[in-house]
Amino acid sequence: MQLELRHLQAVCRIAEAGSLGGAARRLGVSQPALSAQLRRIERVTGGELFVRGRSGVEPTALGQFVLAKARRVLSEMDALGAQARAMSTGGPLRLGCIMLVLLDGLLAQTDLSMSGREIAVDLEDSVTVLARMLGAGRYDAIVYGEVNDHEVPLPEGTLARTLIPKEPFCIRLSAGHPLAGLDRIELADLAGESWMTLVEDDDGGPEALVTACAKAGFSPSLRYRITDRKMQHDLIARSSTRPPGTTRGPSGRTTRPTAGASS
């Protein structure tokens, strides 16, 4: 067997997700199928690429070497595709973002300034992946958030513009939680709760949560580290709280701003 682009993509997805299950969901395959594919890849590369660690799978020394090469090859292929598209006539404006809520109101303004040009919007799982895809030429622009003083490293030659200077810290919790009826929630009132975070949150959110809780006089108990947003939402609907966020939740959960905090 020879390594193909899909094999390199699988290795990168496993590293990004931190688990075979999370990578399988993103790739749209079953976990057993991905495990079998990984074993075939490892036979070609000559050794184990990942080992199970405390927080999921972690790349071995060989895995880190293969990952570095794989990311470079995939980046070059993305750049090739982007440059080929740029040489063709027309083509849509390609936008990448983390959550569609970040584009709320932006697309209407963009429509006015783009004179009817087609706009293609894609979702990525993390800010790191989003920035890498921008540098590879997959996107013309990306939309993301930063929490507190966190700065997302961007590819060389790109420009950053702030669209919304500050948003309040919000708590996402079950609609049946005793505090769900309040207009604003004091963070200290949640000291005894179990919290969860997304493994892919690389926008400064998890660090901001710990800092905000420390100012409120407690250390948050992070019970879950989730790789899948839908799973996270389902757990919240059945339980209580999550880190700062600003999205509006569907039935079963609600979002409330915290008193005196913004990002």
Residue pairs with C-beta under 8 A, 6 or more apart in sequence:
1 40
1 43
1 44
2 44
3 41
3 44
3 45
5 73
5 74
5 77
7 37
7 41
7 44
8 70
8 73
8 74
9 27
9 70
9 74
10 23
10 27
10 34
10 37
10 38
10 41
11 38
11 41
11 49
11 63
11 66
11 67
11 70
12 67
12 70
12 71
12 74
13 23
13 26
13 27
14 20
14 23
14 34
14 38
14 49
14 50
14 57
15 50
15 59
15 63
15 67
16 23
16 26
16 125
16 126
16 128
16 129
16 200
17 23
17 25
17 26
17 56
17 125
17 199
17 200
17 227
18 55
18 56
18 57
18 58
18 199
18 227
19 56
19 57
19 227
20 31
20 34
20 35
20 38
20 57
21 31
21 227
22 56
22 199
22 227
22 228
23 34
24 30
24 31
24 33
24 34
25 227
25 228
26 125
27 34
29 37
38 49
38 50
41 49
42 48
42 49
45 62
45 66
46 62
47 60
47 62
48 60
48 62
48 63
49 59
49 60
49 62
49 63
49 66
49 67
50 57
50 58
50 59
50 60
50 63
51 57
51 58
51 60
52 58
55 199
55 225
56 199
56 227
59 67
71 132
74 136
75 132
75 135
75 136
78 133
78 136
78 137
78 138
79 136
79 137
81 137
81 138
82 136
82 137
82 138
83 137
85 91
86 137
91 118
92 117
92 118
92 119
92 120
93 110
93 114
93 117
93 118
93 119
93 120
93 140
93 141
94 120
94 122
94 138
94 139
94 140
94 141
95 103
95 119
95 120
95 121
95 122
95 139
95 140
95 141
95 142
95 143
96 121
96 122
96 123
96 124
96 130
96 133
96 134
96 138
96 139
96 141
96 142
96 143
97 103
97 121
97 122
97 123
97 124
97 130
97 142
97 143
97 144
98 123
98 124
98 125
98 126
98 127
98 130
98 143
98 144
98 145
98 203
99 123
99 247
100 121
100 123
101 246
101 247
101 248
102 143
102 144
102 145
103 121
103 143
106 143
106 163
107 119
107 121
110 119
111 119
122 139
124 130
124 133
125 200
126 200
126 201
126 202
127 144
127 152
127 202
127 203
128 202
130 139
130 142
130 144
131 142
131 144
131 152
131 153
131 154
131 155
132 155
133 139
133 142
134 141
134 142
134 154
134 155
134 158
135 154
135 155
135 156
135 158
143 163
144 152
144 203
145 167
145 203
145 246
145 263
146 152
146 203
146 204
146 263
147 203
147 204
147 205
147 207
147 208
147 244
147 263
148 204
148 207
148 208
148 211
148 263
149 204
150 203
150 204
150 207
150 208
152 202
152 203
154 160
166 262
166 263
167 246
167 262
167 263
168 246
168 257
168 258
168 261
168 262
168 263
169 208
169 212
169 244
169 257
169 258
169 261
169 262
169 263
170 244
170 245
170 246
170 255
170 256
170 257
170 258
171 185
171 187
171 190
171 241
171 242
171 244
171 255
171 256
171 257
171 258
172 236
172 241
172 242
172 245
172 247
172 249
172 253
172 254
172 255
173 179
173 180
173 236
173 240
173 241
173 242
173 253
173 254
173 255
173 256
174 180
174 236
174 237
174 238
174 239
174 240
174 252
174 253
174 254
175 237
175 251
175 252
175 253
175 254
177 240
177 241
179 185
179 189
179 190
179 256
180 254
180 256
182 256
183 256
183 257
184 256
184 257
184 258
184 259
185 256
185 257
185 258
185 259
186 216
186 258
186 259
187 212
187 213
187 215
187 216
187 258
187 259
187 261
188 216
188 217
188 218
190 240
190 241
191 213
191 216
191 217
191 218
193 220
193 221
193 240
193 241
194 221
194 223
194 224
194 239
194 240
194 241
195 209
195 220
195 221
195 222
195 223
195 224
195 241
195 242
195 243
196 222
196 223
196 224
196 225
196 226
196 232
196 235
196 236
196 241
196 242
196 243
197 205
197 206
197 209
197 222
197 224
197 225
197 226
197 242
197 243
198 225
198 226
198 227
198 229
198 232
199 225
199 226
199 227
200 227
201 243
205 243
205 244
205 245
206 243
208 243
208 244
208 263
209 220
209 243
209 244
210 219
210 220
212 244
212 258
212 261
213 219
213 220
224 232
224 235
226 232
226 235
232 242
233 249
233 250
233 253
236 242
236 249
236 252
236 253
237 249
237 251
237 252
237 253
238 252
244 258
244 261
244 263
245 255
246 255
247 255
248 255
249 255
